[in-house]
Amino acid sequence: MRSCIAAGCPSDANTPGVRFFKFPDMVDKRWIAVCMKEDGWRPSKTHRICSNHFRPDQINGNQIQAGSFPAHPFDEPSSLIIETG
């Protein structure tokens, strides 16, 4: 079953409204940091990260916009906090 590789993320194929994305060919260290794996870990072609780790404006259909990087939603970094009126 497809699930999110990010550390502590409970999202899997049965999670409503969640999409899964491949890692880019050139993986930035910020992508790997969200996974919180041991040093030297690299994602395989089957690893996926879910839409919960991206702001809505970083997702374009079934793709992540170029230059975007994931964050750990449970940490609520300021870059993911969306202010409402």
C-alpha positions as CSV (number, residue, x, y, z in Angstrom):
1,M,0.0,0.0,0.0
2,R,1.3,3.5,-0.9
3,S,2.2,5.6,2.2
4,C,4.1,8.7,2.9
5,I,7.9,8.3,3.6
6,A,8.1,11.5,5.7
7,A,8.9,10.7,9.4
8,G,5.8,10.3,11.5
9,C,3.4,11.0,8.7
10,P,0.3,8.7,9.0
11,S,-0.9,9.3,5.4
12,D,-1.5,6.3,3.2
13,A,-3.6,5.4,0.2
14,N,-6.7,5.3,2.4
15,T,-6.3,8.9,3.7
16,P,-9.1,11.0,2.1
17,G,-7.9,14.0,0.0
18,V,-4.2,13.2,0.1
19,R,-2.1,12.9,-3.0
20,F,1.3,11.3,-3.3
21,F,4.3,12.7,-5.2
22,K,7.6,11.3,-6.5
23,F,10.8,12.8,-5.4
24,P,12.6,14.9,-8.0
25,D,15.5,13.5,-9.9
26,M,17.9,16.0,-8.2
27,V,16.9,15.7,-4.5
28,D,17.5,18.8,-2.4
29,K,18.6,18.2,1.2
30,R,15.4,19.8,2.4
31,W,13.4,16.9,0.8
32,I,15.6,14.4,2.7
33,A,15.4,16.3,6.0
34,V,11.6,15.9,6.1
35,C,12.1,12.1,5.9
36,M,14.4,12.1,8.9
37,K,16.3,9.0,7.8
38,E,19.9,8.0,8.6
39,D,22.8,9.8,7.0
40,G,23.3,8.8,3.4
41,W,19.7,7.8,2.8
42,R,18.4,8.5,-0.7
43,P,14.8,8.0,-1.9
44,S,14.1,5.1,-4.3
45,K,11.8,5.3,-7.3
46,T,8.9,3.9,-5.3
47,H,9.2,6.3,-2.3
48,R,6.4,9.0,-2.2
49,I,5.8,12.1,-0.1
50,C,2.2,13.2,0.5
51,S,0.4,16.5,-0.2
52,N,0.2,17.3,3.5
53,H,3.9,18.4,3.3
54,F,3.3,21.1,0.7
55,R,1.4,24.4,0.7
56,P,-1.6,24.4,-1.7
57,D,0.1,26.9,-3.9
58,Q,3.1,24.5,-4.4
59,I,0.8,21.9,-6.0
60,N,-0.2,22.1,-9.6
61,G,-2.6,19.3,-10.5
62,N,-0.6,16.1,-10.0
63,Q,2.8,17.8,-9.8
64,I,4.8,19.8,-7.4
65,Q,5.9,23.2,-8.8
66,A,9.5,23.5,-9.6
67,G,11.6,24.9,-6.7
68,S,9.1,23.8,-4.1
69,F,10.2,21.7,-1.1
70,P,8.3,19.8,1.6
71,A,8.0,20.6,5.2
72,H,7.0,18.5,8.2
73,P,3.4,19.6,8.8
74,F,3.5,18.6,12.5
75,D,6.1,21.2,13.2
76,E,4.0,23.9,11.6
77,P,6.9,26.0,10.3
78,S,6.0,29.6,9.6
79,S,6.3,28.9,5.8
80,L,3.2,26.6,6.0
81,I,1.0,28.8,8.3
82,I,-1.7,30.3,6.2
83,E,-3.3,33.4,7.8
84,T,-7.0,33.7,7.4
85,G,-8.8,37.1,7.3
